[in-house]
Every structure is written in C-alpha cells, then in structure tokens.
Amino acid sequence: MRKHIILIVAAVVMTASVASSQDLTGEDIIHEVDDLMTIQTAYAKMKMTIETSSGQKRTFVYESWTKDEGEKNLIRYLEPSRVKDQAILMLNNANDIWMFFPRTQRVRKLATHAKKQKMQGSDFSYEDMGGSGEFEEDFVAQRLEDEEKNGHDCYKVELVRKPEGDLSYSRLLLWVIKENFYPVVIEYYDEDDPTYLQKTLTQSNIEVIDGIPTAKKMLMQNLNDQTQTVMEIVEIEYDVELDDRMFTERNLKK
C-alpha cells in the first residue's frame, strides 16, 4: 500500500511540474535565467583561445573578479608575456571602461561606444563580458515552441531589444535548459537588422559549482568575420570577499 501511495504522489508532482512548465511565459523563463546568471561576487581564472578566419590561434590567460551582480569587473592578464599585467576595469555594466598598459604605466579611459568593440581582438565584446542578469531590463521576451538543443530539452525564447535600449543586438534567441534554466545556446542578431544572425554562443561542460550551474566551456562563433573564440574556466569560485577598492583606477596599476 505504501508503494502505491508513493507512486501516486510522484505522479501528481510530475503532472504539476509539466503543467507549470507549460504555463511559463517568456518573461517567466527569462526571469529565471536572469536570477540564475546574477552572481553577487566571483573570482575566475580563464583561458581564451581566438581562432582567425585563416585558422591561426592566439591564446590568453587572465584572472577576473566580479562584484555587485556583474556591475563591477576587473580583468588582469597573465599570459602571453606581451600582455602580462595588462588590466581592464569595467564599471556600470561595461558602460565605463579603463585599460592599464604596464609598459607605459598609463591608464586610459575608453570612449562610451568602446563597450561594443572586441575584447583583446576576440569574438566577445566588452558588452558581452560586462554585467549579468540584464535580459529582463533590456529586452521584451516571448516564448516560442520548445526545442531540443545540443541534447537538452529546452525552452526557446525570443528577446527583442526595447526601443530605448542602447545595445549591440536588436534581437536574441535563447535555448534554455528546462532542468536548470541555463542558456545552452544564444544567437545574437545584428544591431540594425533583426533578421541577420551575427554571432552564436554555445555553452557546454556544464557543472554545478558552489550550487550554481556553470558552463566550463563557452564557444562564440562570429558569422560576420568567420572567426571564433573559446573561453575555458581554469578555476572559479563564487561568493568570494572582494573589497570595493579593487575596482578603482588606482588599483589598475598594482
């Protein structure tokens, strides 16, 4: 009798889960994605490999510190030797960017539009790297027909940039894993032409680290330039203690 009761309860829970899944709107899904991707603080050591259209590769290794849900970001390069100790400070979700060049010991503030430029020549822009949990704020979401993507059962959501938005992309398509609301694939469409696919981000090797689903490998493919960049997590730690003084122009020179 106990076995039958357990089976009945399990069936009820499963039915309720399916029903709630079917009832989710695009806004509901993106709210969950934003909530998942909004990290208070984090430290990471990253390996970035850029592959040109001719197949040549360049590899960088850097450390990064993030605070206040991505509003503050500090990146400091470790390799190769020609960029060692070069640093980038991004504040206000990459709306304010400073760069430190160790050879000249100078700090330079970049123009506001620089956030749309490539970081270190990669296929990730400063805008892509700075900030998190902003889909709700910057886009209007609509749920499309669910699809399987890269072996995952996914919600498919279209995000259309709000009229007042100042972003590099007019539209995004996301495939979000139903199990954990992690975006496994994101398509980025041209700033002026919402039908023109500009870049595709594929996230893989997803592991739960400190209770947070984390893609240890991120592949950004640039269809315009026929190039691609792979980001790999070497080390990562969440909820670390970070002093606000780290995220200052003065600290860039240290």
FIDOKE-522109 format. One record per residue: residue in three letters; x, y, z of N, C-alpha, C in turn. Coordinates in steps of 0.02 Angstrom, whole numbers, padded with zeros to 5 digits, always signed. Each point is the difference from the previous one (the first is absolute). Example, Ala and Ser with C-alpha at 12.3 -4.5 7.8 and 13.67 -1.06 7.14 Angstrom:
<nodes>
ALA+00660-00284+00390-00045+00059+00000+00045+00060+00000 SER-00018+00053-00036+00042+00059+00003-00039+00055+00037 
</nodes>
This chain:
<nodes>
MET+00042-00060+00000-00042+00060+00000+00044+00063+00000 ARG+00053-00001+00041+00045+00057+00004+00031+00014-00068 LYS+00018-00052-00037+00030+00008-00066-00047+00035-00047 HIS-00065-00020+00002-00050+00031-00043-00009+00074+00016 ILE+00001+00017+00065-00007+00070+00020+00058+00041-00027 ILE+00061-00026+00005+00060+00035-00025-00006+00011-00075 LEU-00022-00050-00037-00007+00006-00072-00052+00052-00018 ILE-00056+00002+00037-00053+00049-00013+00026+00070+00012 VAL+00036+00010+00057+00028+00066+00016+00049+00021-00054 ALA+00043-00046-00022+00049+00016-00051-00034+00021-00065 ALA-00055-00035-00017-00037+00017-00061-00031+00069+00004 VAL-00027+00016+00059-00030+00066+00010+00052+00055-00007 VAL+00059-00010+00031+00054+00049-00003+00023+00009-00072 MET+00007-00055-00037+00022+00004-00069-00051+00037-00042 THR-00064-00014+00010-00053+00033-00039-00001+00075+00014 ALA+00009+00018+00064+00001+00071+00019+00060+00035-00032 SER+00057-00035-00002+00060+00028-00029-00009+00013-00074 VAL-00030-00048-00035-00012+00008-00072-00047+00057-00013 ALA-00053+00005+00042-00050+00053-00009+00032+00068+00010 SER+00041+00006+00053+00032+00065+00013+00049+00017-00056 SER+00034-00050-00027+00046+00010-00055-00036+00027-00061 GLN-00058-00028-00014-00039+00022-00058-00027+00070+00010 ASP-00012+00020+00062-00029+00065+00014+00052+00057+00000 LEU+00063-00017+00001+00052+00052+00004-00001+00045-00062 THR+00003+00065+00011+00005+00047-00055+00074+00014-00015 GLY+00012+00036-00055+00068+00020-00015+00030+00041+00056 GLU-00040+00045+00028+00023+00041+00056+00018-00042+00061 ASP-00041-00051+00013+00014-00045+00057+00068-00035-00009 ILE+00011-00025-00060+00061-00038-00014+00061+00045+00006 ILE-00004+00060-00030+00057+00046+00002+00012+00026+00071 HIS-00052+00006+00040+00009+00019+00070+00042-00053+00035 GLU-00014-00064-00013+00038-00054+00031+00072+00000-00025 VAL+00009+00013-00065+00068+00003-00028+00040+00057+00032 ASP-00031+00058+00004+00034+00057+00031+00017-00014+00073 ASP-00046-00031+00035+00011-00016+00070+00059-00048+00008 LEU+00005-00048-00046+00054-00049+00002+00067+00032-00017 MET+00000+00045-00050+00062+00029-00025+00024+00059+00041 THR-00042+00024+00046+00019+00057+00042+00042-00024+00058 ILE+00065+00012-00004+00047-00023+00051+00025+00060+00040 GLN-00004-00004+00066+00021+00056+00042+00075+00013-00006 THR+00040-00051+00012+00072+00007-00007+00029-00065-00028 ALA+00056+00006-00036+00033-00060-00027+00073+00016-00017 TYR+00041-00051+00004+00069+00002-00025+00008-00056-00051 ALA+00036+00013-00054+00011-00053-00050+00068+00009-00033 LYS+00029-00056-00018+00059+00000-00043-00023-00030-00066 MET+00012+00035-00055-00028-00018-00065+00054-00010-00052 LYS-00014-00044-00047+00042-00009-00059-00042+00018-00061 MET+00025+00046-00040-00037+00024-00058+00041-00014-00063 THR-00029-00038-00047+00034-00017-00062-00039+00029-00058 ILE+00033+00043-00038-00030+00033-00058+00024-00034-00063 GLU-00046-00020-00044+00018-00031-00063-00022+00046-00057 THR+00048+00020-00042-00015+00045-00055-00031-00037-00059 SER-00021+00037-00051-00032-00031-00058+00049-00044-00038 SER+00065+00011+00008+00051-00041-00033+00021-00061+00041 GLY-00029-00006+00061+00015-00057+00043+00056+00012+00050 GLN+00029+00060+00000+00052+00015+00049-00031+00010+00069 LYS+00037-00019+00052-00026+00004+00068+00044+00043+00044 ARG-00032+00039+00045+00034+00039+00051-00033-00017+00066 THR+00041-00011+00051-00027-00020+00066+00021+00050+00053 PHE-00049+00018+00042+00011+00045+00056-00023-00035+00064 VAL+00033+00014+00055-00022-00023+00066-00007+00062+00044 TYR-00056+00004+00034-00011+00058+00043-00039-00019+00062 GLU+00004+00044+00050-00041-00006+00060-00054+00053-00003 SER-00057-00015+00030-00054+00049+00002-00034-00001+00068 TRP-00022+00059+00021-00037+00008+00062-00065+00038-00016 THR-00055-00023+00026-00065+00029-00015-00037+00014+00066 LYS-00032+00059+00003-00036+00018+00061-00064+00037-00018 ASP-00047-00001+00048-00064+00037-00007-00038-00023-00062 GLU-00008-00066-00005-00040-00029-00054+00026+00018-00069 GLY+00066+00005-00006+00031+00014-00065+00007+00074-00016 GLU-00022+00043+00045+00006+00072-00013+00073+00022+00001 LYS+00041-00035+00039+00072+00015+00003+00039-00061-00025 ASN+00046+00011-00046+00042-00055-00027+00072+00023-00006 LEU+00045-00042+00023+00072+00013-00008+00032-00061-00033 ILE+00038+00013-00053+00035-00053-00036+00074+00017-00001 ARG+00043-00049+00017+00072+00010-00002+00033-00059-00036 TYR+00038+00016-00053+00029-00053-00042+00063-00029+00030 LEU+00007-00066-00007+00059-00037+00024+00044-00022-00057 GLU-00029-00020-00056+00036-00024-00059-00037+00024-00063 PRO+00039+00008-00055+00072-00008-00010+00039+00058+00031 SER+00066-00003-00004+00043+00049+00033-00012+00071-00025 ARG-00019+00007-00064-00007+00068-00028-00060+00037+00030 VAL-00047-00035+00031-00057+00034+00031-00003-00012+00076 LYS+00052-00033+00027+00000-00015+00072-00008+00064+00040 ASP-00044-00002+00049-00017+00056+00045-00043+00054-00032 GLN-00014-00006-00064-00049+00046-00030-00067-00013+00034 ALA-00038+00054+00014-00061-00008+00039-00057+00041-00031 ILE-00061-00024+00012-00060+00033-00024-00048+00007+00058 LEU-00025+00059+00011-00051+00013+00051-00064+00021-00034 MET-00054-00037+00014-00065+00015-00028-00049+00014+00057 LEU-00030+00059-00001-00049+00020+00050-00066+00016-00034 ASN-00054+00001+00039-00067+00017-00026-00017-00044-00060 ASN+00012-00066+00010-00016-00050-00052+00033+00016-00066 ALA+00065+00018+00004+00043+00012-00058-00016+00066-00036 ASN-00039+00044+00030-00010+00066-00029+00060+00045+00013 ASP+00040-00016+00051+00061+00036+00015+00058-00050+00000 ILE+00050+00012-00043+00055-00048-00008+00067+00037+00004 TRP+00046-00026+00041+00068+00025+00003+00048-00057-00016 MET+00056+00016-00033+00052-00049-00015+00067+00024+00028 PHE+00037-00048+00029+00067+00015+00026+00051-00036-00043 PHE+00052+00038-00023+00053-00027-00042+00065+00002+00041 PRO+00026-00059+00020+00058-00002+00045+00063+00029-00030 ARG+00010-00003-00065+00062+00026-00030+00005+00076+00009 THR-00055+00034-00005+00000+00073+00007-00023+00023+00069 GLN-00026-00048+00039-00027+00016+00067-00056+00052-00004 ARG-00039-00005-00053-00054+00049-00010-00068-00034+00000 VAL-00048+00037+00025-00070-00023-00001-00038+00044-00050 ARG-00039-00033-00043-00038+00037-00050-00073-00017+00006 LYS-00042+00051+00001-00073-00011+00001-00024-00005-00072 LEU-00039-00052-00014-00025-00009-00068-00065+00039-00009 ALA-00013+00017-00063-00063+00035-00016-00059-00045+00014 THR-00058+00029+00010-00060-00038+00019-00017-00054-00051 HIS+00008+00015-00064-00018-00049-00051+00048-00060-00002 ALA+00056+00004+00038+00049-00054-00001-00028-00065+00028 LYS-00054+00004+00038-00028-00062+00028-00023-00048-00054 LYS-00011+00026-00061-00022-00043-00055+00058-00029-00040 GLN+00062+00019+00019+00059-00024-00035+00022-00068+00027 LYS+00043-00034-00038+00025-00065+00019+00050+00006+00057 MET-00006-00046+00049+00048-00001+00055+00061-00040-00021 GLN+00058+00034-00002+00064-00030-00019-00004-00035-00069 GLY-00042+00028-00044-00007-00028-00067-00041-00063-00004 SER-00033-00018+00055-00040-00062+00002-00069+00012-00030 ASP-00041-00051+00002-00069+00006-00025-00049+00017+00056 PHE+00027+00013+00059-00039+00026+00057+00012+00075+00004 SER-00053+00039+00001+00007+00072+00009+00005+00015+00075 TYR+00021+00061+00016-00001+00021+00070-00071-00004+00028 GLU-00048+00017-00043-00070-00003+00020-00020-00072+00018 ASP+00024-00049-00038-00014-00070+00015+00029-00020+00067 MET+00058+00028+00017+00035-00020+00061-00024+00037+00062 GLY-00026+00060-00009-00018+00040+00058-00073-00005+00019 GLY-00013-00011+00063-00069-00002+00024-00031-00069-00007 SER-00053-00010+00037-00036-00064-00003-00072+00012+00022 GLY-00043-00046-00018-00069+00006+00023-00037+00060-00027 GLU+00013+00018-00063-00029+00060-00028-00050-00013-00056 PHE-00015-00063-00014-00046-00015-00054-00069+00032+00012 GLU-00025-00006+00062-00065+00029+00016-00002+00075-00010 GLU+00055+00032+00019+00003+00073-00001+00003+00027-00072 ASP+00035-00035-00043+00016+00027-00066-00043-00027-00057 PHE-00036-00056+00011-00036-00032-00055-00072-00017+00020 VAL-00041-00008-00051-00068-00026+00008+00002-00074-00021 ALA-00025-00044+00043+00006-00072-00010-00065-00030-00027 GLN+00008-00049-00045-00057-00039-00025+00021-00073-00005 ARG-00040-00043+00029+00014-00072-00004-00020-00027-00068 LEU+00045-00038-00031-00014-00033-00063-00010-00075+00014 GLU-00005-00039-00052-00012-00072+00009+00062-00033+00029 ASP-00010-00042+00050+00056-00034+00033+00038-00042-00051 GLU+00066-00006+00010+00043-00038-00045+00054-00037+00039 GLU+00024-00054-00029+00060-00033+00026+00061+00034-00030 LYS+00050+00014+00042+00061+00033-00024+00060-00030+00034 ASN+00046-00025-00041+00062-00030+00026-00013-00053+00053 GLY-00052-00039-00011-00016-00055+00045-00040+00019+00061 HIS-00022+00063+00005-00039+00023+00057-00071+00017-00021 ASP-00048-00015+00043-00069+00021-00010-00004+00073+00021 CYS-00017+00044-00047+00007+00072+00012-00064+00040-00012 TYR-00005+00054+00037-00046+00054-00018+00035+00042-00053 LYS-00038+00024-00049+00028+00046-00049-00033+00068+00009 VAL+00041+00051+00010-00026+00066+00015+00030+00052-00048 GLU-00042+00043-00025+00023+00056-00042+00001+00064+00043 LEU+00055+00036-00003+00007+00063+00035+00008+00056-00052 VAL-00043+00050+00004+00003+00057-00046+00019+00062+00040 ARG+00051+00034-00023+00025+00059+00035-00054+00053+00009 LYS-00003+00028+00059-00048+00053+00014+00019+00063-00040 PRO-00049+00040-00020+00014+00059-00042+00051+00047+00030 GLU+00002+00006+00066+00047+00047+00031+00068-00031+00012 GLY+00009-00064-00019+00062-00035+00014+00058+00023-00044 ASP+00060-00003+00029+00061+00018-00037+00048-00059+00001 LEU-00022-00054-00031+00038-00062-00001+00024-00016-00070 SER+00048-00045-00005+00029-00019-00064-00045-00048-00039 TYR-00052-00024+00031-00041-00052-00031-00074+00020+00000 SER-00032-00007-00057-00071+00017-00005-00044-00057+00026 ARG+00028-00061-00002-00041-00058+00018+00046-00057+00022 LEU-00024-00040+00047+00035-00060+00021-00048-00059-00003 LEU+00027-00059-00014-00037-00062+00008+00037-00043+00050 LEU-00036-00025+00050+00031-00041+00053-00033-00068+00003 TRP+00043-00051+00008-00024-00067+00016+00020-00013+00072 VAL-00050-00006+00043+00010-00003+00073-00017-00070+00025 ILE+00048-00032+00033-00011-00068+00025-00057+00000+00051 LYS-00050-00042-00011-00058-00002+00044+00018-00020+00071 GLU+00048-00044+00006+00017-00028+00066+00027+00052+00048 ASN+00040+00048-00027+00033+00048+00046-00001+00072-00024 PHE-00034+00015-00055-00006+00068-00028+00067+00029-00021 TYR+00046-00044-00021+00065+00024-00024-00003+00008-00076 PRO+00021+00058-00027-00002+00010-00073+00057-00037-00035 VAL-00017-00052-00037+00051-00042-00031+00023+00029-00066 VAL-00045+00036-00035+00018+00033-00063-00034+00069-00002 ILE+00038+00050-00022-00027+00068-00009+00020+00024-00070 GLU-00049+00022-00039+00014+00030-00066-00008+00076+00006 TYR+00049+00035-00027+00001+00073+00003-00012+00028-00070 TYR-00049+00043-00007-00018+00028-00065+00023+00072-00006 ASP+00015+00020-00062+00029+00065-00016-00037+00058+00034 GLU+00039+00051+00018-00027+00059+00035-00057+00033-00038 ASP+00006+00002-00066-00049+00035-00042-00046-00046-00039 ASP+00020-00063-00009-00040-00047-00040-00016-00062+00042 PRO-00061-00005+00027-00017-00056+00044-00006-00067-00035 THR+00009-00002-00066-00002-00064-00036+00071-00026-00014 TYR+00050+00041+00014+00069-00018-00017+00037-00027+00061 LEU+00015-00065-00002+00035-00033+00055+00073+00019-00001 GLN+00023+00030+00055+00068+00025+00004+00047-00049+00036 LYS-00022-00025+00059+00043-00044+00040-00043-00054+00034 THR+00033-00055+00016-00033-00053+00038+00045-00022+00058 LEU-00029-00001+00060+00036-00024+00059-00027-00068+00020 THR+00046-00049+00005-00018-00067+00022+00036-00015+00066 GLN-00038-00020+00051+00029-00013+00066-00004-00075+00015 SER+00055-00027+00022+00003-00073+00011+00042-00016+00062 ASN+00007-00065+00013+00035-00024+00060-00029+00033+00063 ILE-00066-00002+00004-00035+00034+00055+00005-00041+00064 GLU+00027+00031+00052+00007-00033+00065-00031+00045+00054 VAL-00022-00031+00054-00025+00038+00057+00059+00015+00046 ILE+00017+00064+00006+00057+00022+00041-00026+00048+00053 ASP+00013-00016+00063-00026+00040+00056-00076+00009-00006 GLY-00034-00053-00026-00072+00002-00006-00026+00037-00061 ILE+00046+00022-00044-00020+00040-00058+00018-00037-00064 PRO-00048-00014-00045+00017-00029-00065+00048+00046-00037 THR+00055-00028-00025+00053+00039-00031+00026-00034-00062 ALA+00001+00035-00057+00030-00027-00061+00076+00009+00004 LYS+00037-00054-00002+00073+00006+00004+00031+00013-00069 LYS-00042-00003-00052+00024+00015-00068-00053+00041-00036 MET+00022+00056-00030-00045+00044-00037+00031+00014-00068 LEU-00038-00015-00053+00024+00010-00068-00042+00055-00033 MET+00034+00055-00019-00034+00054-00036+00023-00001-00072 GLN-00047-00011-00046+00014-00002-00071-00026+00064-00033 ASN+00044+00033-00037-00016+00063-00033-00012-00014-00074 LEU-00062+00005-00021-00017-00016-00069+00021+00056-00048 ASN+00007+00061+00026+00022+00055-00043+00073-00010-00021 ASP+00043-00014+00049+00072-00003-00013+00026-00070-00012 GLN-00044-00050+00008+00021-00070-00007+00057-00016+00049 THR-00009+00024+00062+00048-00014+00053-00037-00031+00059 GLN+00038-00024+00049-00032-00026+00061+00048+00006+00059 THR-00031+00002+00059+00038+00006+00062-00027-00050+00050 VAL+00046-00037+00031-00018-00048+00052+00023+00027+00068 MET-00046+00004+00047+00016+00018+00069-00005-00064+00042 GLU+00052-00014+00039-00001-00058+00044+00016+00021+00071 ILE-00038-00025+00047+00012+00015+00070+00054-00046+00027 VAL+00054+00029+00024+00054-00038+00031-00015-00008+00075 GLU-00021+00055+00031-00020+00000+00070-00059+00048+00008 ILE-00044-00014+00047-00054+00047+00015-00023-00010+00072 GLU-00018+00055+00031-00026-00001+00068-00052+00055+00007 TYR-00057-00017+00028-00054+00048+00010-00002+00024+00073 ASP-00035+00056+00010-00010+00027+00067+00066+00012+00036 VAL+00047+00031-00036+00065+00017+00031-00003+00071+00029 GLU+00042+00013+00049+00004+00067+00030+00041+00045-00046 LEU-00030+00054-00025+00034+00046-00044-00009+00072+00026 ASP+00056+00035+00008-00001+00069+00023-00017+00046-00058 ASP-00040+00050+00011-00018+00049-00052+00062+00035-00027 ARG+00053+00005+00040+00060+00034-00022+00035-00037-00057 MET-00016-00064-00010+00027-00037-00057-00023+00031-00066 PHE-00061+00027+00001-00031+00022-00062+00006+00076-00008 THR+00063+00023+00002+00015+00071-00007+00056+00009-00051 GLU+00003+00060-00028+00052+00017-00048+00069-00007+00032 ARG+00007+00019+00063+00064-00004+00036+00023-00072+00004 ASN-00046-00046+00014+00019-00070+00008+00022-00033-00065 LEU-00018+00029-00057+00020-00029-00064+00076-00006-00006 LYS+00037+00046+00030+00072+00002-00006+00036-00049+00046 LYS-00037-00032+00044+00032-00045+00048+00012-00069-00031 
</nodes>
